[in-house]
Every structure is written in structure tokens, then in C-alpha cells.
């Protein structure tokens, strides 16, 4: 069985979500990668070094510079004649392209898989992660998104894949990239951070969110996250959101400050190795999954904790 993995990258390096997806793909069979973008020769060379990779298909064209699904999907479909399955990281971009590929192949997408049970059988979360469904497909071609936190990362070095250029499918003219506003930060990326400090609505304002959360995160060398309630209230930007409708994370340590623990938030972080919760409500649902719980006023506890670090 030949699998094709769409490589998520920033035009300079391969993102960690791709490494987890390679691990999932290796459980199905021979692993090939697709690197699409503009000026991606360095990314292709790095992708070829990933352990277990046999071949790297490279489509270097301006049409793929911004990973528009309307342009990337036809390229993937073009390559599916020689592959049995295509896997995408279950990231914002991966989940944008995968459904269009599945539709073009006329197959049912298998979303957010947690494990590979066989060549046609997978597990995936349902009901915000409260139940795990085992899914078996009869489709001849598979289109899959992979939850990165459920699979170990493949080694980024040690491989010896061959690099092959493929013909670009070109700009389909269905969408146009207008612009992007990317927040620059010296902190680790949320989805790959080993420590995350997240704040909730209880912080009360954007000023207090940053005044309390940022110093603690800096002391711990952590990424900053937020609950949906905090994001909706304007305390933090959208790319900080952790949860079912945000980013799925599984760091070594997750510190939840003023987060009650709604089911949608727990779905995005309950696989963290150690969960520390700070909340004045001792009955808050977050304490049901927390390894360490501090019951008290966060406006007192967080500065004290930051000072002692």
C-alpha cells in the first residue's frame, strides 16, 4: 500500500505535525511525501531526511505559495493515481485541503484519526472526545486527517528518500490570497510546545490576561494558550485558542489558569502529560482531569507562583 503525506511547512522547515503524520502513514505502508510551495528546495531536502520516507514529490510553483486548497487539492488528486491513501495533519491548513481532495476522489474522508488498526480500519474521537469510534471503510482510495498528538513524531533525520519534481497543476483561479497578519513571538509554537500556560475568562480583561499569564509563561519557557471564552471576550488572539474548535495540544505540562474546564476545552488538552489547574471553584470540571489542583484566587496564586519560580 502506497501512502502520500502532504507536508506542512513554512517554506523553510518541515513542521512537527508532518512528522506525526508520517508515523501514521508508515503503519499503512510505503510512505511518499508531497512538498508544495514556492522556493521549497530546502524543505524538500529536509523532508527526504525524515526516517521511513521513500520518495518526496516536489511541486515548486507560485500557485502553491499560500497553500490555497483550491490549487493544492487538484495536485494531490493528480498524484493519487499512484497512491492508495493520502494523509494530512489535522491542522488548520490540512483540514482545509483534505475535504476538497476527498470530494474530488468521491470518497468519505476519515477525520482526526487516533490510531491505525488495519489497512482500512481506524479509530477517531466523537462527542468531543468522550467516545472513540472504530471506523472501517470500503473506499479504494483513502483520504485521512491525523491528530498529531496521538502519534509519536518520526525522526527528522536518518532517512534517505529520493526527491522527484512533479508537474504543477497551476492556479485554478477559484480563490485569491489577499494577505495575512501573523503574530510574531519568541515563545514556542502552541502545538509543539512542551509547556503551555493557558488563561480563561476568569482573568477578566486583556490587560490582566497578559499581566498574569505572560510572566508565568516566560518563567517556564512556555507557550501561551487560551480558552474559547477568553478568545471570544477579546483577551487573547484566535491563534491562542485551545480546544475542540481551536488547537489540539498534548504538552508535558499544561497549566490552566481560571479555566472551568468546559467539555470543548478538555477535548483539546486532556492528553497532556501533567495538568495543573488554578481555579477558585473547587467543583470546576477542570479538576476532574487535573493532576495538580490549586483552589484559590488566581490573582493571588499566579503572581506568587511566578515569583517563586
C-alpha positions as CSV (number, residue, x, y, z in Angstrom):
1,X,0.0,0.0,0.0
2,X,1.4,3.4,-1.0
3,X,0.6,6.4,1.1
4,X,1.1,10.1,0.2
5,X,1.6,12.6,3.1
6,X,1.1,16.3,2.5
7,X,4.0,18.1,4.1
8,X,3.1,21.1,6.2
9,X,5.9,23.7,6.2
10,X,6.7,27.4,6.4
11,X,8.8,27.4,3.2
12,X,11.9,27.0,5.5
13,X,11.4,23.9,7.5
14,X,9.0,20.9,8.0
15,X,6.5,21.4,10.8
16,X,6.2,18.8,13.6
17,X,2.7,17.9,12.6
18,X,4.1,16.4,9.5
19,X,6.4,14.1,11.4
20,X,3.4,12.6,13.4
21,X,1.5,12.1,10.1
22,X,4.5,10.2,8.7
23,X,4.3,7.8,11.7
24,X,0.7,7.2,11.0
25,X,1.3,6.7,7.3
26,X,4.1,4.2,7.9
27,X,1.5,1.9,9.6
28,X,-0.3,1.7,6.3
29,X,2.6,1.0,4.0
30,X,5.3,2.7,1.9
31,X,5.5,6.5,2.6
32,X,5.8,9.1,0.0
33,X,5.7,12.9,0.7
34,X,4.3,15.8,-1.2
35,X,6.1,19.2,-0.8
36,X,4.2,22.0,-2.5
37,X,5.1,25.7,-2.4
38,X,7.3,28.3,-3.9
39,X,11.1,28.1,-3.4
40,X,10.8,24.8,-1.4
41,X,14.0,23.0,-2.4
42,X,15.4,23.3,1.2
43,X,12.1,21.9,2.6
44,X,12.2,19.0,0.1
45,X,15.8,18.1,1.1
46,X,14.8,18.2,4.8
47,X,11.7,16.1,4.0
48,X,13.9,13.5,2.3
49,X,15.8,13.1,5.5
50,X,12.8,12.0,7.6
51,X,13.1,8.4,8.7
52,X,11.0,6.0,6.7
53,X,10.3,8.2,3.7
54,X,10.8,6.5,0.3
55,X,10.1,9.4,-2.1
56,X,9.5,13.1,-2.0
57,X,7.3,14.7,-4.7
58,X,8.1,18.4,-5.1
59,X,5.8,20.9,-6.8
60,X,7.5,24.2,-6.9
61,X,5.1,26.8,-8.2
62,X,3.7,30.2,-7.3
63,X,0.2,28.7,-7.3
64,X,1.1,26.8,-4.0
65,X,2.9,29.6,-2.2
66,X,0.0,30.2,0.2
67,X,-1.4,26.6,0.2
68,X,-4.8,27.6,-1.2
69,X,-6.9,24.5,-1.1
70,X,-8.4,25.2,-4.5
71,X,-4.9,24.9,-6.0
72,X,-3.4,22.2,-3.8
73,X,-6.3,19.7,-4.0
74,X,-6.0,19.1,-7.8
75,X,-2.3,18.5,-7.4
76,X,-2.9,15.9,-4.7
77,X,-5.7,14.2,-6.8
78,X,-3.2,14.2,-9.7
79,X,-0.8,12.1,-7.7
80,X,-3.5,9.7,-6.3
81,X,-3.4,7.5,-9.4
82,X,-0.2,6.0,-8.0
83,X,-1.1,6.1,-4.3
84,X,-3.7,4.2,-2.2
85,X,-4.1,6.8,0.6
86,X,-3.4,10.4,1.3
87,X,-2.8,11.7,4.8
88,X,-2.9,15.3,6.1
89,X,-2.0,16.7,9.5
90,X,-5.3,17.7,11.3
91,X,-4.2,21.3,11.4
92,X,-6.0,24.4,10.1
93,X,-4.4,24.1,6.6
94,X,-4.6,20.3,6.5
95,X,-8.3,20.3,7.4
96,X,-8.8,22.9,4.6
97,X,-7.3,20.8,1.8
98,X,-8.4,17.3,2.8
99,X,-12.2,17.6,2.3
100,X,-11.7,19.0,-1.2
101,X,-9.4,16.1,-2.1
102,X,-11.9,13.6,-0.6
103,X,-14.7,15.1,-2.7
104,X,-12.7,15.1,-5.9
105,X,-11.9,11.4,-5.3
106,X,-15.5,10.7,-4.4
107,X,-14.6,9.0,-1.1
108,X,-15.6,9.6,2.5
109,X,-12.9,11.5,4.5
110,X,-11.7,9.8,7.7
111,X,-11.1,12.6,10.1
112,X,-8.8,13.1,13.0
113,X,-7.6,9.5,13.4
114,X,-6.1,8.4,16.7
115,X,-4.7,5.0,15.6
116,X,-4.4,2.7,12.6
117,X,-6.0,-0.7,13.4
118,X,-5.6,-2.1,9.9
119,X,-5.3,-1.1,6.2
120,X,-9.0,0.0,6.2
121,X,-9.7,0.5,9.9
122,X,-9.0,3.4,12.2
123,X,-10.1,5.0,15.5
124,X,-11.2,8.6,15.9
125,X,-12.8,10.7,18.6
126,X,-16.5,11.6,18.6
127,X,-18.7,13.6,21.0
128,X,-15.8,16.0,21.8
129,X,-13.5,13.1,22.7
130,X,-15.9,11.4,25.1
131,X,-16.1,8.3,23.0
132,X,-13.8,6.7,20.5
133,X,-15.3,5.3,17.3
134,X,-13.7,2.5,15.3
135,X,-14.2,3.2,11.6
136,X,-13.9,0.7,8.7
137,X,-14.0,1.9,5.1
138,X,-14.7,0.2,1.9
139,X,-13.3,3.0,-0.3
140,X,-10.5,2.1,-2.7
141,X,-8.7,5.4,-2.1
142,X,-8.4,6.8,1.4
143,X,-8.3,10.5,2.4
144,X,-7.3,10.9,6.1
145,X,-6.5,13.6,8.6
146,X,-4.3,12.7,11.5
147,X,-4.4,14.0,15.1
148,X,-0.7,14.8,15.7
149,X,-0.8,14.4,19.4
150,X,-1.9,10.7,19.0
151,X,1.3,9.6,17.2
152,X,4.9,9.8,18.0
153,X,7.0,12.1,15.8
154,X,9.1,10.3,13.1
155,X,12.8,11.0,13.4
156,X,13.6,14.1,11.3
157,X,17.0,12.7,10.3
158,X,18.3,9.3,9.3
159,X,16.2,8.8,6.1
160,X,17.3,8.7,2.5
161,X,14.3,9.5,0.4
162,X,14.7,10.4,-3.3
163,X,13.4,13.8,-4.5
164,X,11.3,14.0,-7.6
165,X,9.8,17.0,-9.3
166,X,6.2,16.8,-10.4
167,X,4.3,18.9,-12.8
168,X,2.3,21.7,-11.2
169,X,-1.5,21.7,-11.7
170,X,-1.3,25.5,-11.8
171,X,-3.6,28.3,-10.4
172,X,-7.2,27.3,-10.8
173,X,-8.3,30.9,-10.3
174,X,-11.0,29.9,-7.8
175,X,-9.5,31.9,-4.9
176,X,-7.0,34.6,-4.3
177,X,-4.6,35.2,-1.4
178,X,-5.2,38.7,-0.1
179,X,-3.0,38.9,2.9
180,X,-2.2,37.6,6.4
181,X,-1.4,39.0,9.8
182,X,0.9,36.7,11.6
183,X,1.7,37.4,15.2
184,X,5.5,37.2,15.8
185,X,6.5,35.6,19.1
186,X,9.7,34.3,20.7
187,X,7.7,31.7,22.6
188,X,7.4,28.1,21.3
189,X,4.6,27.3,18.8
190,X,1.5,26.2,20.7
191,X,1.1,22.8,19.0
192,X,4.7,21.7,19.6
193,X,5.4,23.4,23.0
194,X,6.4,21.1,25.9
195,X,4.9,23.5,28.4
196,X,1.7,25.6,27.9
197,X,0.1,28.2,30.2
198,X,-3.5,28.9,29.3
199,X,-5.8,31.5,30.6
200,X,-9.6,31.7,30.8
201,X,-12.4,34.1,31.1
202,X,-11.9,34.5,34.9
203,X,-8.9,36.7,34.2
204,X,-11.4,39.5,33.5
205,X,-9.7,41.6,30.8
206,X,-7.0,41.6,28.1
207,X,-4.7,43.6,30.3
208,X,-5.0,41.2,33.2
209,X,-4.6,38.2,30.9
210,X,-1.2,39.4,29.7
211,X,-0.1,40.8,33.0
212,X,-0.6,37.4,34.8
213,X,-0.2,34.8,32.1
214,X,2.8,36.2,30.1
215,X,5.3,36.5,33.1
216,X,4.4,32.9,34.2
217,X,4.9,31.6,30.7
218,X,8.2,33.4,30.3
219,X,9.5,31.9,33.6
220,X,8.6,28.4,32.4
221,X,9.7,28.9,28.8
222,X,6.1,28.0,27.8
223,X,3.7,28.8,25.0
224,X,0.6,30.8,25.8
225,X,-2.9,29.4,25.2
226,X,-6.4,30.5,26.0
227,X,-9.9,29.1,26.3
228,X,-12.5,29.9,23.7
229,X,-14.3,32.1,26.2
230,X,-11.2,34.2,26.7
231,X,-10.7,34.5,23.0
232,X,-14.3,35.4,22.3
233,X,-14.0,38.1,25.1
234,X,-11.0,39.6,23.3
235,X,-8.4,38.7,25.9
236,X,-6.3,36.7,23.5
237,X,-6.0,36.3,19.7
238,X,-7.6,33.4,17.8
239,X,-4.3,31.5,17.3
240,X,-4.1,31.1,21.1
241,X,-7.3,29.1,21.3
242,X,-7.0,25.5,22.7
243,X,-10.0,23.2,22.4
244,X,-12.3,21.3,20.0
245,X,-12.7,24.4,17.8
246,X,-9.1,25.6,18.4
247,X,-5.8,23.7,18.6
248,X,-5.3,20.2,19.9
249,X,-2.3,20.1,22.2
250,X,-0.6,17.5,24.4
251,X,2.4,19.1,26.1
252,X,4.4,17.6,29.0
253,X,2.8,20.3,31.3
254,X,-0.4,22.2,30.8
255,X,-1.2,25.0,33.3
256,X,-4.9,26.0,33.2
257,X,-5.5,29.4,34.9
258,X,-9.0,30.5,35.5
259,X,-10.4,27.8,33.1
260,X,-13.5,26.0,34.3
261,X,-13.0,23.0,32.0
262,X,-15.9,23.0,29.5
263,X,-16.0,19.8,27.5
264,X,-14.9,21.6,24.3
265,X,-11.7,22.8,26.1
266,X,-10.9,19.5,27.6
267,X,-11.1,17.9,24.2
268,X,-8.1,20.0,23.1
269,X,-5.8,19.4,26.1
270,X,-6.8,16.4,28.2
271,X,-4.0,14.2,26.6
272,X,-1.4,16.5,28.3
273,X,1.0,14.5,30.4
274,X,0.6,16.7,33.5
275,X,-2.3,19.1,34.0
276,X,-2.1,21.9,36.6
277,X,-5.4,23.7,37.3
278,X,-5.8,27.0,39.2
279,X,-9.4,28.0,39.9
280,X,-11.3,29.4,42.9
281,X,-14.3,27.0,42.2
282,X,-13.4,23.6,43.8
283,X,-16.2,22.0,41.8
284,X,-14.9,23.2,38.4
285,X,-14.8,20.3,35.8
286,X,-11.1,21.1,35.1
287,X,-10.2,19.4,38.5
288,X,-11.6,16.1,37.3
289,X,-8.7,15.8,34.8
290,X,-6.1,17.8,36.6
291,X,-3.1,16.0,38.2
292,X,-2.4,19.0,40.4
293,X,-5.1,21.4,41.6
294,X,-4.8,24.8,43.3
295,X,-8.1,26.1,44.7
296,X,-7.9,29.8,45.3
297,X,-7.9,33.3,43.9
298,X,-5.8,33.3,40.7
299,X,-5.0,37.0,41.2
300,X,-3.1,36.0,44.3
301,X,-1.8,32.5,43.4
302,X,-0.4,33.2,39.9
303,X,1.8,36.2,40.9
304,X,3.0,34.2,43.9
305,X,3.8,31.2,41.8
306,X,5.6,33.3,39.2
307,X,7.7,35.0,42.0
308,X,8.8,31.6,43.4
309,X,9.9,30.2,40.0
